[in-house]
Amino acid sequence: MNVDEIIHRMIQTYLGCESYSDTGHVRLVDVAGDDLERPEVKFKTYFKQPRLFRFEWQYRTGDDMDWQDNVIGFDGTTAWERYHDEAAETAEDLDMAIERATGVSIGAVHEVPDMFLEVNNAEENWRRWHKEILLLGQEPIEDELCYCISVGTMRPQDKMIWLSTETFTVKKVKFNSGVGDVMTPYFWMEKEELEANLDSSELEHIESMRDKFDYYIEKTYRSVELNEEISDEIFDVPC
């Protein structure tokens, strides 16, 4: 299966699902994969056709800080949002609620919802924002074998996506948020793997580029469920 077929299967999986749910975690890591003393997010996603949506996330700015609870949703008629301990408020529409949640969720509200909430031209729109798509191979993520794919968004190969080889759902996403203008597609490999797969000139180039990047945003998706029963009440505006 080539990379175009894999991407097509991924998008069609989300577009065709009757319901979807997950839990996940967003963390910021440096080039060595170490956690940084910066914000982190835990999240839950719920979706049900035709367009019922709920996204919960907890946000904190450091290990010694309290988690702040937030949630946005759409019950089929009304979009709503609730931040921290405040009362729920009506939003103009779901798109605006998602836009406001983008920064404070460190982008967790995007990626998967972008596919199943898309009504028209989902694959065309995805490919418009993802260029130079490369299939790098396969790798297990938490004991589930995944396709490893690199893509360009702002820069070539500045983003990695791991897709389940069985369900074609997203298991992990990692993208660069630094200031460099070139990104190697091999940053996910350990040093021993790099030395076994690349020649000396390529290794020298990678090492020369490392200090030009600030950090990576890493999103991991767990407890992914497709087409399982979800009560409509989950999407109701909170009292």
C-alpha positions as CSV (number, residue, x, y, z in Angstrom):
1,M,0.0,0.0,0.0
2,N,1.5,3.4,-1.0
3,V,1.3,6.6,1.0
4,D,-1.6,8.1,-1.1
5,E,-3.7,5.0,-0.5
6,I,-2.9,5.2,3.2
7,I,-3.9,8.8,3.5
8,H,-7.1,8.1,1.5
9,R,-8.0,5.3,3.9
10,M,-7.4,7.5,6.9
11,I,-9.6,10.3,5.7
12,Q,-12.4,8.0,4.6
13,T,-12.3,6.2,7.9
14,Y,-13.1,9.4,9.8
15,L,-15.6,10.6,7.2
16,G,-17.5,7.3,7.3
17,C,-17.7,6.8,11.0
18,E,-21.1,7.0,12.7
19,S,-19.4,7.9,16.0
20,Y,-15.9,8.5,17.4
21,S,-14.3,9.0,20.8
22,D,-10.8,9.2,22.2
23,T,-8.6,10.3,25.1
24,G,-5.3,12.0,24.5
25,H,-2.4,14.0,25.8
26,V,-0.4,16.9,24.4
27,R,3.1,17.6,25.6
28,L,6.0,19.8,24.5
29,V,9.3,18.1,24.0
30,D,12.8,19.1,23.0
31,V,14.8,17.5,20.2
32,A,15.9,14.7,22.7
33,G,12.3,13.9,23.5
34,D,12.4,15.3,27.0
35,D,9.4,17.1,28.5
36,L,9.7,20.8,28.8
37,E,8.6,23.1,31.6
38,R,5.8,24.4,29.5
39,P,2.0,23.9,29.2
40,E,0.5,20.5,28.7
41,V,-3.0,19.3,27.9
42,K,-5.1,16.2,28.5
43,F,-8.2,15.8,26.3
44,K,-11.3,13.8,25.4
45,T,-13.2,13.9,22.1
46,Y,-16.7,12.8,21.3
47,F,-18.4,12.9,17.9
48,K,-21.7,11.5,16.5
49,Q,-23.3,11.9,13.2
50,P,-24.6,14.2,11.7
51,R,-22.4,16.7,13.5
52,L,-22.7,16.3,17.3
53,F,-19.4,17.2,18.9
54,R,-17.9,17.6,22.4
55,F,-14.3,18.3,23.2
56,E,-13.0,18.5,26.8
57,W,-9.5,19.5,27.8
58,Q,-7.5,20.1,30.9
59,Y,-4.7,22.6,30.7
60,R,-1.9,23.5,33.1
61,T,1.2,25.6,32.7
62,G,3.6,23.5,34.8
63,D,3.8,20.4,37.0
64,D,3.2,22.5,40.2
65,M,0.0,24.1,38.7
66,D,-3.6,23.0,39.0
67,W,-5.4,21.6,36.0
68,Q,-8.0,23.9,34.4
69,D,-11.1,22.3,33.0
70,N,-12.6,23.5,29.7
71,V,-15.1,22.1,27.2
72,I,-16.8,23.1,23.9
73,G,-19.6,21.4,22.1
74,F,-22.4,21.3,19.6
75,D,-25.7,19.6,20.3
76,G,-27.0,19.7,16.7
77,T,-28.5,23.1,17.1
78,T,-26.5,25.2,19.5
79,A,-22.7,25.6,19.8
80,W,-21.4,26.2,23.4
81,E,-18.3,26.6,25.4
82,R,-17.3,26.6,29.1
83,Y,-13.9,27.8,30.4
84,H,-12.5,27.0,33.8
85,D,-15.1,27.5,36.5
86,E,-17.3,29.8,34.5
87,A,-20.9,29.0,33.4
88,A,-21.4,27.6,29.9
89,E,-22.1,30.2,27.2
90,T,-23.5,30.0,23.7
91,A,-21.0,30.3,20.9
92,E,-21.7,31.9,17.5
93,D,-21.1,28.5,15.9
94,L,-19.0,25.4,16.3
95,D,-16.2,26.8,14.0
96,M,-15.8,29.8,16.2
97,A,-15.8,27.7,19.4
98,I,-13.0,25.5,17.9
99,E,-11.1,28.6,16.8
100,R,-11.1,30.0,20.3
101,A,-10.0,26.6,21.7
102,T,-7.1,26.2,19.4
103,G,-4.4,28.1,21.3
104,V,-5.5,27.2,24.8
105,S,-5.6,23.5,23.9
106,I,-2.2,23.6,22.2
107,G,-3.9,22.6,19.0
108,A,-5.4,19.4,20.5
109,V,-8.8,20.4,19.2
110,H,-7.5,19.9,15.6
111,E,-6.1,17.0,13.6
112,V,-8.8,14.3,14.0
113,P,-11.9,16.6,14.3
114,D,-10.7,18.4,11.2
115,M,-11.5,15.3,9.3
116,F,-14.8,14.0,10.6
117,L,-16.3,17.6,10.9
118,E,-15.4,18.4,7.3
119,V,-18.6,18.3,5.2
120,N,-17.2,18.9,1.7
121,N,-13.9,18.2,0.0
122,A,-12.3,16.7,3.1
123,E,-9.4,15.0,1.3
124,E,-8.7,17.9,-1.0
125,N,-8.6,20.3,1.9
126,W,-6.3,17.9,3.9
127,R,-3.9,17.6,1.0
128,R,-3.9,21.4,0.5
129,W,-2.3,21.8,4.0
130,H,-0.1,18.7,3.9
131,K,2.6,18.6,1.2
132,E,5.6,16.4,0.4
133,I,4.0,13.3,1.9
134,L,6.5,10.5,2.6
135,L,6.0,7.0,4.0
136,L,9.0,6.3,6.2
137,G,8.1,2.8,7.3
138,Q,6.3,1.2,10.2
139,E,6.8,1.5,13.9
140,P,4.8,0.4,17.0
141,I,3.1,3.1,19.1
142,E,2.1,1.7,22.5
143,D,2.2,-1.9,21.1
144,E,0.1,-1.0,18.0
145,L,1.9,-1.2,14.6
146,C,1.6,2.1,12.8
147,Y,2.6,3.6,9.4
148,C,5.1,6.4,10.0
149,I,4.4,9.3,7.6
150,S,6.2,12.7,7.3
151,V,4.5,15.7,5.7
152,G,5.2,19.4,5.2
153,T,2.9,22.1,6.5
154,M,4.8,25.4,7.1
155,R,8.2,23.7,6.1
156,P,9.1,20.5,4.4
157,Q,8.8,17.4,6.6
158,D,8.0,19.5,9.7
159,K,5.3,17.0,10.8
160,M,5.0,13.3,11.6
161,I,1.9,11.2,11.7
162,W,1.6,7.7,13.0
163,L,-1.5,5.8,11.7
164,S,-2.7,2.4,12.9
165,T,-2.0,-0.2,10.2
166,E,-5.3,-1.9,11.2
167,T,-7.8,0.9,11.7
168,F,-6.1,3.8,9.8
169,T,-6.8,6.0,12.8
170,V,-4.3,8.6,14.1
171,K,-2.3,7.3,17.1
172,K,0.3,10.0,17.4
173,V,1.3,13.4,15.8
174,K,4.5,15.3,16.3
175,F,5.3,18.6,14.6
176,N,8.0,21.2,14.9
177,S,7.3,24.6,16.3
178,G,10.7,26.1,16.0
179,V,12.2,28.8,13.8
180,G,14.1,26.7,11.3
181,D,13.2,26.5,7.6
182,V,14.3,22.9,6.9
183,M,13.2,19.8,8.8
184,T,14.6,16.3,8.5
185,P,12.0,13.5,8.3
186,Y,14.2,11.3,10.5
187,F,14.0,13.1,13.8
188,W,11.9,10.2,15.3
189,M,14.8,7.7,14.9
190,E,17.2,6.9,17.7
191,K,20.9,7.6,17.0
192,E,21.6,3.9,16.3
193,E,18.9,3.8,13.7
194,L,20.2,6.9,12.0
195,E,23.7,5.6,11.8
196,A,22.4,2.3,10.3
197,N,20.2,4.0,7.7
198,L,22.0,7.2,6.7
199,D,25.4,7.9,5.2
200,S,27.9,10.3,6.9
201,S,26.9,13.4,4.9
202,E,23.3,13.0,5.8
203,L,24.1,12.5,9.5
204,E,26.3,15.6,9.5
205,H,23.5,17.6,8.0
206,I,21.0,16.4,10.6
207,E,23.3,17.3,13.5
208,S,24.0,20.7,12.0
209,M,20.3,21.5,11.9
210,R,19.3,20.4,15.4
211,D,20.1,23.6,17.2
212,K,17.9,25.6,14.9
213,F,14.7,24.2,16.3
214,D,13.0,25.2,19.5
215,Y,10.6,22.3,20.4
216,Y,8.0,19.9,19.2
217,I,4.3,19.5,20.0
218,E,3.5,15.9,20.5
219,K,-0.1,14.6,20.5
220,T,-0.9,11.0,21.5
221,Y,-4.3,9.4,21.0
222,R,-5.6,6.6,23.2
223,S,-8.8,4.7,23.8
224,V,-9.9,5.4,20.2
225,E,-13.4,4.0,19.5
226,L,-15.2,4.0,16.2
227,N,-18.9,3.4,15.7
228,E,-19.6,2.7,19.4
229,E,-22.9,3.9,21.0
230,I,-22.6,7.4,22.4
231,S,-25.6,9.0,24.2
232,D,-26.9,12.3,22.8
233,E,-26.9,13.7,26.3
234,I,-23.1,14.0,26.2
235,F,-23.5,16.8,23.7
236,D,-26.1,18.8,25.6
237,V,-25.3,22.3,26.8
238,P,-24.1,22.0,30.4
239,C,-26.5,23.4,33.0
